């Protein structure tokens, strides 16, 4: 199997976790009017998207690997 396809799920999950960490590092502030300012809020949905994509890609990889294993014909000697 292609190495990129093999590790794409793991890479997406790692990027999702990095997005959450960036969101935490940027932090939030409350201005004088009492309104919450979250400049890093965009990283939360992006992180979720990466994590869901990583889970999906991992499931697809495992299914393809399982199907190839099941359809592989035993070699006759």
N, CA, C and O atoms as CSV, one atom per row, in Angstrom:
chain,resi,resn,atom,element,x,y,z
A,1,UNK,N,N,0.829,-1.186,0.000
A,1,UNK,CA,C,0.000,0.000,0.000
A,1,UNK,C,C,0.866,1.239,0.000
A,1,UNK,O,O,2.019,1.234,0.431
A,2,UNK,N,N,0.276,2.276,-0.490
A,2,UNK,CA,C,0.981,3.547,-0.528
A,2,UNK,C,C,1.228,4.045,0.896
A,2,UNK,O,O,0.325,4.032,1.732
A,3,UNK,N,N,2.447,4.478,1.159
A,3,UNK,CA,C,2.807,4.923,2.507
A,3,UNK,C,C,2.010,6.153,2.918
A,3,UNK,O,O,1.621,6.282,4.079
A,4,UNK,N,N,1.765,7.061,1.971
A,4,UNK,CA,C,0.992,8.262,2.296
A,4,UNK,C,C,-0.424,7.882,2.719
A,4,UNK,O,O,-0.955,8.439,3.680
A,5,UNK,N,N,-1.038,6.935,2.006
A,5,UNK,CA,C,-2.374,6.483,2.367
A,5,UNK,C,C,-2.360,5.777,3.713
A,5,UNK,O,O,-3.317,5.867,4.482
A,6,UNK,N,N,-1.274,5.078,3.991
A,6,UNK,CA,C,-1.158,4.333,5.237
A,6,UNK,C,C,-1.150,5.259,6.447
A,6,UNK,O,O,-1.761,4.948,7.470
A,7,UNK,N,N,-0.467,6.391,6.340
A,7,UNK,CA,C,-0.318,7.299,7.476
A,7,UNK,C,C,-1.189,8.555,7.399
A,7,UNK,O,O,-1.078,9.427,8.261
A,8,UNK,N,N,-2.048,8.663,6.391
A,8,UNK,CA,C,-2.854,9.876,6.239
A,8,UNK,C,C,-3.837,10.065,7.396
A,8,UNK,O,O,-4.076,11.197,7.816
A,9,UNK,N,N,-4.400,8.999,7.907
A,9,UNK,CA,C,-5.318,9.114,9.041
A,9,UNK,C,C,-4.616,9.619,10.286
A,9,UNK,O,O,-5.130,10.482,10.998
A,10,UNK,N,N,-3.444,9.076,10.542
A,10,UNK,CA,C,-2.660,9.510,11.695
A,10,UNK,C,C,-2.230,10.969,11.563
A,10,UNK,O,O,-2.244,11.715,12.542
A,11,UNK,N,N,-1.851,11.373,10.356
A,11,UNK,CA,C,-1.448,12.759,10.122
A,11,UNK,C,C,-2.621,13.697,10.353
A,11,UNK,O,O,-2.452,14.749,10.969
A,12,UNK,N,N,-3.800,13.341,9.876
A,12,UNK,CA,C,-4.980,14.188,10.069
A,12,UNK,C,C,-5.339,14.311,11.552
A,12,UNK,O,O,-5.668,15.402,12.018
A,13,UNK,N,N,-5.280,13.224,12.284
A,13,UNK,CA,C,-5.589,13.269,13.716
A,13,UNK,C,C,-4.563,14.130,14.443
A,13,UNK,O,O,-4.923,14.894,15.339
A,14,UNK,N,N,-3.294,14.017,14.072
A,14,UNK,CA,C,-2.256,14.845,14.691
A,14,UNK,C,C,-2.487,16.323,14.385
A,14,UNK,O,O,-2.323,17.166,15.267
A,15,UNK,N,N,-2.868,16.649,13.144
A,15,UNK,CA,C,-3.160,18.043,12.800
A,15,UNK,C,C,-4.370,18.561,13.577
A,15,UNK,O,O,-4.401,19.727,13.969
A,16,UNK,N,N,-5.356,17.708,13.799
A,16,UNK,CA,C,-6.512,18.105,14.594
A,16,UNK,C,C,-6.135,18.425,16.030
A,16,UNK,O,O,-6.600,19.412,16.599
A,17,UNK,N,N,-5.293,17.586,16.611
A,17,UNK,CA,C,-4.850,17.842,17.980
A,17,UNK,C,C,-3.991,19.105,18.060
A,17,UNK,O,O,-4.081,19.859,19.028
A,18,UNK,N,N,-3.160,19.333,17.041
A,18,UNK,CA,C,-2.362,20.560,17.000
A,18,UNK,C,C,-3.273,21.782,16.904
A,18,UNK,O,O,-2.994,22.811,17.519
A,19,UNK,N,N,-4.349,21.677,16.147
A,19,UNK,CA,C,-5.301,22.788,16.041
A,19,UNK,C,C,-5.930,23.116,17.398
A,19,UNK,O,O,-6.113,24.285,17.734
A,20,UNK,N,N,-6.258,22.086,18.170
A,20,UNK,CA,C,-6.815,22.331,19.498
A,20,UNK,C,C,-5.791,22.985,20.419
A,20,UNK,O,O,-6.133,23.878,21.195
A,21,UNK,N,N,-4.549,22.549,20.336
A,21,UNK,CA,C,-3.500,23.140,21.158
A,21,UNK,C,C,-3.289,24.609,20.788
A,21,UNK,O,O,-3.118,25.453,21.667
A,22,UNK,N,N,-3.300,24.912,19.494
A,22,UNK,CA,C,-3.150,26.304,19.056
A,22,UNK,C,C,-4.310,27.146,19.575
A,22,UNK,O,O,-4.113,28.284,20.003
A,23,UNK,N,N,-5.510,26.592,19.537
A,23,UNK,CA,C,-6.677,27.308,20.059
A,23,UNK,C,C,-6.519,27.605,21.550
A,23,UNK,O,O,-6.906,28.679,22.013
A,24,UNK,N,N,-5.956,26.665,22.298
A,24,UNK,CA,C,-5.731,26.890,23.726
A,24,UNK,C,C,-4.630,27.919,23.973
A,24,UNK,O,O,-4.729,28.724,24.898
A,25,UNK,N,N,-3.590,27.895,23.155
A,25,UNK,CA,C,-2.474,28.824,23.335
A,25,UNK,C,C,-2.898,30.255,23.030
A,25,UNK,O,O,-2.517,31.185,23.741
A,26,UNK,N,N,-3.692,30.433,21.968
A,26,UNK,CA,C,-4.140,31.780,21.598
A,26,UNK,C,C,-4.983,32.369,22.715
A,26,UNK,O,O,-4.854,33.550,23.034
A,27,UNK,N,N,-5.832,31.569,23.303
A,27,UNK,CA,C,-6.612,31.993,24.465
A,27,UNK,C,C,-7.775,32.910,24.137
A,27,UNK,O,O,-8.059,33.198,22.975
A,28,UNK,N,N,-8.447,33.363,25.201
A,28,UNK,CA,C,-9.594,34.251,25.066
A,28,UNK,C,C,-9.411,35.450,25.982
A,28,UNK,O,O,-8.706,35.388,26.989
A,29,UNK,N,N,-10.056,36.525,25.611
A,29,UNK,CA,C,-10.054,37.735,26.445
A,29,UNK,C,C,-11.469,38.283,26.501
A,29,UNK,O,O,-12.308,37.978,25.654
A,30,UNK,N,N,-11.711,39.086,27.501
A,30,UNK,CA,C,-13.001,39.762,27.640
A,30,UNK,C,C,-12.733,41.257,27.531
A,30,UNK,O,O,-11.929,41.806,28.285
A,31,UNK,N,N,-13.417,41.922,26.578
A,31,UNK,CA,C,-13.177,43.350,26.403
A,31,UNK,C,C,-13.970,44.162,27.424
A,31,UNK,O,O,-14.638,43.602,28.293
A,32,UNK,N,N,-13.888,45.475,27.309
A,32,UNK,CA,C,-14.511,46.378,28.287
A,32,UNK,C,C,-16.030,46.253,28.315
A,32,UNK,O,O,-16.653,46.525,29.341
A,33,UNK,N,N,-16.632,45.844,27.199
A,33,UNK,CA,C,-18.091,45.708,27.129
A,33,UNK,C,C,-18.575,44.345,27.619
A,33,UNK,O,O,-19.778,44.087,27.637
A,34,UNK,N,N,-17.662,43.482,28.011
A,34,UNK,CA,C,-18.038,42.160,28.500
A,34,UNK,C,C,-18.203,41.130,27.404
A,34,UNK,O,O,-18.761,40.060,27.645
A,35,UNK,N,N,-17.728,41.429,26.200
A,35,UNK,CA,C,-17.840,40.505,25.074
A,35,UNK,C,C,-16.578,39.650,25.015
A,35,UNK,O,O,-15.463,40.158,25.129
A,36,UNK,N,N,-16.771,38.349,24.835
A,36,UNK,CA,C,-15.643,37.434,24.769
A,36,UNK,C,C,-14.997,37.539,23.385
A,36,UNK,O,O,-15.676,37.449,22.362
A,37,UNK,N,N,-13.697,37.728,23.373
A,37,UNK,CA,C,-12.926,37.782,22.125
A,37,UNK,C,C,-12.088,36.516,22.022
A,37,UNK,O,O,-11.197,36.281,22.838
A,38,UNK,N,N,-12.382,35.703,21.011
A,38,UNK,CA,C,-11.645,34.456,20.799
A,38,UNK,C,C,-11.044,34.473,19.402
A,38,UNK,O,O,-11.683,34.026,18.450
A,39,UNK,N,N,-9.824,34.982,19.268
A,39,UNK,CA,C,-9.226,35.016,17.931
A,39,UNK,C,C,-8.870,33.635,17.384
A,39,UNK,O,O,-8.762,33.472,16.169
A,40,UNK,N,N,-8.690,32.658,18.232
A,40,UNK,CA,C,-8.324,31.315,17.776
A,40,UNK,C,C,-9.493,30.357,17.694
A,40,UNK,O,O,-9.287,29.145,17.626
A,41,UNK,N,N,-10.714,30.868,17.698
A,41,UNK,CA,C,-11.880,29.987,17.693
A,41,UNK,C,C,-11.965,29.154,16.415
A,41,UNK,O,O,-12.484,28.038,16.438
A,42,UNK,N,N,-11.462,29.683,15.311
A,42,UNK,CA,C,-11.544,28.955,14.039
A,42,UNK,C,C,-10.806,27.620,14.106
A,42,UNK,O,O,-11.102,26.708,13.333
A,43,UNK,N,N,-9.858,27.501,15.017
A,43,UNK,CA,C,-9.097,26.253,15.110
A,43,UNK,C,C,-9.913,25.113,15.721
A,43,UNK,O,O,-9.555,23.948,15.545
A,44,UNK,N,N,-10.982,25.414,16.424
A,44,UNK,CA,C,-11.810,24.352,17.013
A,44,UNK,C,C,-12.544,23.561,15.925
A,44,UNK,O,O,-12.407,22.338,15.891
A,45,UNK,N,N,-13.318,24.201,15.029
A,45,UNK,CA,C,-13.971,23.401,13.986
A,45,UNK,C,C,-12.979,22.785,12.996
A,45,UNK,O,O,-13.215,21.695,12.476
A,46,UNK,N,N,-11.871,23.483,12.738
A,46,UNK,CA,C,-10.855,22.916,11.855
A,46,UNK,C,C,-10.254,21.665,12.496
A,46,UNK,O,O,-10.022,20.668,11.812
A,47,UNK,N,N,-10.005,21.713,13.792
A,47,UNK,CA,C,-9.483,20.553,14.505
A,47,UNK,C,C,-10.452,19.378,14.471
A,47,UNK,O,O,-10.050,18.232,14.270
A,48,UNK,N,N,-11.727,19.675,14.670
A,48,UNK,CA,C,-12.735,18.607,14.598
A,48,UNK,C,C,-12.798,18.001,13.201
A,48,UNK,O,O,-12.918,16.785,13.048
A,49,UNK,N,N,-12.717,18.850,12.189
A,49,UNK,CA,C,-12.734,18.363,10.813
A,49,UNK,C,C,-11.550,17.441,10.549
A,49,UNK,O,O,-11.710,16.385,9.939
A,50,UNK,N,N,-10.362,17.836,11.006
A,50,UNK,CA,C,-9.185,16.987,10.830
A,50,UNK,C,C,-9.327,15.668,11.580
A,50,UNK,O,O,-8.954,14.619,11.054
A,51,UNK,N,N,-9.855,15.704,12.791
A,51,UNK,CA,C,-9.996,14.469,13.568
A,51,UNK,C,C,-11.015,13.530,12.920
A,51,UNK,O,O,-10.776,12.326,12.824
A,52,UNK,N,N,-12.151,14.076,12.476
A,52,UNK,CA,C,-13.136,13.229,11.806
A,52,UNK,C,C,-12.586,12.670,10.496
A,52,UNK,O,O,-12.831,11.508,10.171
A,53,UNK,N,N,-11.855,13.471,9.750
A,53,UNK,CA,C,-11.246,12.990,8.502
A,53,UNK,C,C,-10.222,11.906,8.806
A,53,UNK,O,O,-10.127,10.924,8.068
A,54,UNK,N,N,-9.456,12.067,9.879
A,54,UNK,CA,C,-8.471,11.062,10.248
A,54,UNK,C,C,-9.109,9.750,10.643
A,54,UNK,O,O,-8.621,8.680,10.278
A,55,UNK,N,N,-10.196,9.828,11.386
A,55,UNK,CA,C,-10.912,8.601,11.760
A,55,UNK,C,C,-11.477,7.917,10.519
A,55,UNK,O,O,-11.387,6.697,10.379
A,56,UNK,N,N,-12.058,8.706,9.624
A,56,UNK,CA,C,-12.614,8.153,8.382
A,56,UNK,C,C,-11.527,7.497,7.535
A,56,UNK,O,O,-11.709,6.383,7.044
A,57,UNK,N,N,-10.392,8.188,7.362
A,57,UNK,CA,C,-9.311,7.633,6.546
A,57,UNK,C,C,-8.719,6.373,7.168
A,57,UNK,O,O,-8.338,5.448,6.452
A,58,UNK,N,N,-8.641,6.334,8.486
A,58,UNK,CA,C,-8.131,5.145,9.158
A,58,UNK,C,C,-9.079,3.963,8.949
A,58,UNK,O,O,-8.630,2.845,8.697
A,59,UNK,N,N,-10.370,4.204,9.052
A,59,UNK,CA,C,-11.351,3.139,8.827
A,59,UNK,C,C,-11.282,2.642,7.384
A,59,UNK,O,O,-11.322,1.437,7.136
A,60,UNK,N,N,-11.180,3.574,6.434
A,60,UNK,CA,C,-11.086,3.175,5.024
A,60,UNK,C,C,-9.820,2.361,4.788
A,60,UNK,O,O,-9.862,1.341,4.101
A,61,UNK,N,N,-8.700,2.796,5.345
A,61,UNK,CA,C,-7.445,2.051,5.187
A,61,UNK,C,C,-7.579,0.641,5.748
A,61,UNK,O,O,-7.174,-0.325,5.101
A,62,UNK,N,N,-8.140,0.515,6.937
A,62,UNK,CA,C,-8.279,-0.805,7.545
A,62,UNK,C,C,-9.231,-1.692,6.750
A,62,UNK,O,O,-8.995,-2.894,6.620
A,63,UNK,N,N,-10.314,-1.103,6.215
A,63,UNK,CA,C,-11.243,-1.887,5.396
A,63,UNK,C,C,-10.584,-2.370,4.109
A,63,UNK,O,O,-10.748,-3.527,3.722
A,64,UNK,N,N,-9.842,-1.491,3.448
A,64,UNK,CA,C,-9.153,-1.887,2.217
A,64,UNK,C,C,-8.135,-2.985,2.512
A,64,UNK,O,O,-8.015,-3.950,1.757
A,65,UNK,N,N,-7.412,-2.833,3.605
A,65,UNK,CA,C,-6.425,-3.846,3.988
A,65,UNK,C,C,-7.107,-5.184,4.285
A,65,UNK,O,O,-6.614,-6.238,3.883
A,66,UNK,N,N,-8.236,-5.139,4.986
A,66,UNK,CA,C,-8.971,-6.356,5.326
A,66,UNK,C,C,-9.542,-7.026,4.073
A,66,UNK,O,O,-9.491,-8.249,3.936
A,67,UNK,N,N,-10.088,-6.208,3.156
A,67,UNK,CA,C,-10.666,-6.768,1.923
A,67,UNK,C,C,-9.573,-7.413,1.071
A,67,UNK,O,O,-9.780,-8.486,0.503
A,68,UNK,N,N,-8.411,-6.762,0.982
A,68,UNK,CA,C,-7.315,-7.366,0.216
A,68,UNK,C,C,-6.855,-8.673,0.837
A,68,UNK,O,O,-6.506,-9.617,0.128
A,69,UNK,N,N,-6.856,-8.728,2.160
A,69,UNK,CA,C,-6.450,-9.957,2.840
A,69,UNK,C,C,-7.463,-11.068,2.599
A,69,UNK,O,O,-7.083,-12.222,2.398
A,70,UNK,N,N,-8.752,-10.729,2.617
A,70,UNK,CA,C,-9.794,-11.741,2.444
A,70,UNK,C,C,-9.890,-12.246,1.002
A,70,UNK,O,O,-10.223,-13.409,0.771
A,71,UNK,N,N,-9.601,-11.378,0.040
A,71,UNK,CA,C,-9.726,-11.785,-1.362
A,71,UNK,C,C,-8.442,-12.402,-1.896
A,71,UNK,O,O,-8.418,-12.897,-3.023
A,72,UNK,N,N,-7.396,-12.381,-1.118
A,72,UNK,CA,C,-6.129,-12.967,-1.551
A,72,UNK,C,C,-6.281,-14.478,-1.617
A,72,UNK,O,O,-6.660,-15.126,-0.641
A,73,UNK,N,N,-5.981,-15.016,-2.776
A,73,UNK,CA,C,-6.129,-16.468,-2.964
A,73,UNK,C,C,-4.899,-17.164,-2.413
A,73,UNK,O,O,-3.777,-16.688,-2.583
A,74,UNK,N,N,-5.113,-18.285,-1.758
A,74,UNK,CA,C,-3.950,-19.032,-1.262
A,74,UNK,C,C,-3.138,-19.569,-2.437
A,74,UNK,O,O,-3.690,-19.993,-3.452
A,75,UNK,N,N,-1.833,-19.542,-2.281
A,75,UNK,CA,C,-0.973,-20.036,-3.356
A,75,UNK,C,C,-0.964,-21.569,-3.349
A,75,UNK,O,O,-0.857,-22.208,-2.302
A,76,UNK,N,N,-1.078,-22.119,-4.528
A,76,UNK,CA,C,-1.052,-23.593,-4.629
A,76,UNK,C,C,0.357,-24.033,-4.937
A,76,UNK,O,O,1.013,-23.459,-5.807
A,77,UNK,N,N,0.837,-25.057,-4.227
A,77,UNK,CA,C,2.206,-25.561,-4.411
A,77,UNK,C,C,2.236,-26.685,-5.358
A,77,UNK,O,O,3.303,-27.233,-5.632
